[in-house]
C-alpha cells in the first residue's frame, strides 16, 4: 500500500540556521524527553510509540539515508521512540557491490529492533538482476518477521547520474519495482513512495530552497527536514496510535550543521 501525503514545509532557511547556535549531539545521544522508561541518554519511550509498535525503529541505508537520519533521530526521539541509525557511508546496500559488508552487521541491528519497525531506504548501490534484488529484500523481510518487526521499504531520492551511475539506472528502477512487488505480496511489508518529497526527477531546489546537493546524489538540510516531516506523517497514517512530535521540537536543534551535508551553498 502506498500513501501519498504532502509534507508541510520545514523552515530551515539560511537565516534561521545562521541565527542558531548549533551543537550536534554525539551519535546515540538524542533530545527526546517524553513518556516512561528510557533507553538512550536523554530519551524516554512514549505510550503512543509503544502502542503503535514504532519503538524501536531501525533505519538502514547509504550515506543519503545517513544524512536523513540526522533530523529523523531527533524527530523520533522527541516522539518517544528508540531510534537506531544503521546507515552506512559508501555502502548500506543489501544487494549489489559490497552488500556482504552490510549483512555482517545487520543481524545484530535487526535483533535490536525486535518488536518495532525496520525502515530500509533503497540505496543507489542496489544493483543487480531483479532475482538478486528480490532475494535480498526477501531475506530482510524474513529477518524482520523473525524478530516481530514490520518492514518499510522507502524509495530513494531520484539522482542525476554521472559516469559511475549511468550504466546502472535500469537496475535501480528494477529495485524500486521489486520492492513495490514485495510489499504487495508480503504481510508486514510496506512500500512507501517518497516522490511526494523529491519529485520524479532530480531537482536541486524546491520552492526556492536548496534541497539536494549539487553532486546530484545527496541531500541538504532543508531536504532532510522535509523528508523527515513527510515520513512522520506517513507513520501516523500507517500507525494511527502514533503521536508524532511537532516539527518545531526537532527541526532546528543542531543537526543541520553536521559536516555530512555538502554541496548545498
N, C-alpha and C positions, 0 to 999 in steps of 0.2 A: 504494500500500500504506500502510495506517495502522497504526501501532504504538502501543499504549496501555501506558504504564508509569507506575506511581505513584512520584513522586519522593520521596526522603527529605526530611524537614523540615530546613531550614537555620536554625539558631538565631541570628537577628538581632534579638533582643528589645531593648526599650528599655534594659534594664540592661546588656546586652552593649555596645550602641552607646555608652552614656554612659561606660563604663569604658575605651573605646578612644580613642587619640589619632589621629584620622583626618586624614590628609594625602592628598587625592586627587591622583593622578598627572595631569599635563597630557595633553591629547589626543595620542595617538601614543606615549606612554610607558607601558610596562607592566612587570610584575614577573616574568615567566617567566624561567627560568634552567636549561633542560634541553637535552640533545641536542647538535647540531652547529651548522653555520654559521648565523648570525643575520641579521636584517633590522632590526627596530625596536630602539631603545635598550632594553637590559635583557632582550631576547628572543632565544632561540635555538631552532632547529627540532629537534623530537624525531624519532627514527626512526619511531615509530608514526604520527605525523600525516603524515609524508612518504609512508609506505607506504599509508596509508589514502586519500590524496588530499584531506585535510582542511586543507591549508595551501597557499595562503592561503584564508581564509574572508572573504567579503564579506557583511555584514549590512545589509539595506535595510529601511526602514520609516519611520513617522512618529515623533512625539515619544514615544509609548508605547514603541515599539521602541528609541528613544534612551535611555530610562530602563533598559530591559532590557540594553542594550549595555554599561552600566557594569560590572555583575558579569561579563557574558559576555566582555568584553575581557580581564578578569583571568583568568577560568577557562580561556579558550583559550590565553592566553599561558603560564600555568602548565602547560598540557598540551603546550606546544611548538608552537603553531600561530601563523602570521602572521595577524592579525585586522585587518580593515578596517571601520571604523564608517562606513557610508554612510547612516545615518539622518538625518532632517531634521525639525526642529520646524516645525509648521504646513504640512507637505507630506509629501514622501517617497512619495506615491502614484503608481502607474503609469497609472491611469485615473481620470477624474473631474476636479474643479476643479484647475486649475493643474498638471496632470500633466506638461505640456510642460516645466516647470521641472526636474522630476526627470530627464527624458530628456536634458536639456542636459549634465548632469554624469555620468550613468550610464555612457555608453560608456567613458569613461576609467577609472572604477572597475571595470567589468567586465574590462577589459584587465588591471588589476592583480590580478584574481582568477584569471587563467589557470591551468588545471590543478588548480584547487581546487574549492571549493563556494560557491555563492551562496545565501543564505538571505533570502527575502522574507517578512516578516510582513505579511499583508493589513492595510491601514490602514482607519481609519474614514472615509477620504475616497474609497474605491474605488467611487464612484458611477457609474451609467451603465447602459445596456442590456447584457444578457448578451453580445451580439455584440461590444460595445466592450470589455468585460472580457476576453473570450476573445482578442481581437486583442492587447490589451496583454500578457497573460500569455504568449501565444504568441511575441510579439516578445522578451520576456525569456528564454524558453526557447531560442529560436533564438540569441540573443546569447550565452547561456551555453554552448550547444553549440559555437558558433564558436570559443570560446577553450578548449574542452576542460574545462569546469566542469560539475559537477552543479548542479541547482536544487532547493531545498527550499522549498515553499510552506507557510507556517505560518498556522493560523487565528488571527484576532485575539481578544483578550480580549472577552467579551461586555460591552456597555455599557448604562448606564441612560440612555436618550435624553432629551435636553432638546429645546427647540423647534428648535434647529439641526439635530438629527439625526432627529427623529421622522418626517419625510417621506421618509427615505432608508433605513429599516430593511429594506424589501424588497430594495433594491439591494444592501445589504451581505450579506443572505442569499444573493442571487444570486451575489455574488463568491465566497463560500465554495463554492457548488455548482460554479461554473465551474472554480475552482482544483482541486477534487477530480477533476472530469472530465478536466481537463488532465493530471493525474498518471496517471490510468488509461490515457490514450491515448498517452502520450509516454515513451519510454525516457529515462532520465537526469533525470526529474522525479518528485519525491515530494511528496505532500500529507501534512502532519503535523498531526494534530488535537490542539490544546493544551487541550482541555476537561478532561483529567486534572488540569491545573493550576488552571484558572479556573472549572470547572463550566460548565453550560449557560446560566446566567443570572448577571447581575452580582450579586456579594455583596462587601461591603467587608471582611468578616472571614472567616478560615478557621482553624478550630481555635483560636479565641480570639485570633488575631493579625490585625492590620490589614494586608491585602494589597493593597487598592485604595484610590485617592484618593477623597475624598468628593465629587469632581466627577462621579463616575460613569463616567469615561473612563480616567484614568491609573492607574498602579500605584505601589506603595510599596516601600521596600527589601525588606521580607520577601517580597512577591510577586515582585519581580525576582529575588531569590535563588532562590526556589522554581522559577521558570521556568527559570533557568539550570541548576539541578541536574537538572530534568526533561529539558531539551534535551541536556545532556551524556550522559544515559542513552540518549536516543533515538539520538544519534550513535554510541554504542558498539554499538547494535543494527544500525544501517544500515551501519556501517563496522567490522566485527569487529577489524580491525587496530589500531583507535584505542584508546589507553590514556589515559583522562581523569584529570585531576588530582583529588585528594580535595578535598571542599568546604572543609576546614579551610585549604587553601592559598590560597583566593581569597575566602572569604565575609566576612571581617572585616578587610580590609586597606585601607580608606579610602573606597571608592566610595560607601558608603551615606550619607555626609554631604553628598553633592552637592546643590546647590540645585535640580537638575532635579526632585527629589521634593518634593511639596507635598500638602496636604490629608490628611496621614497622622497627625495628632495625636490 
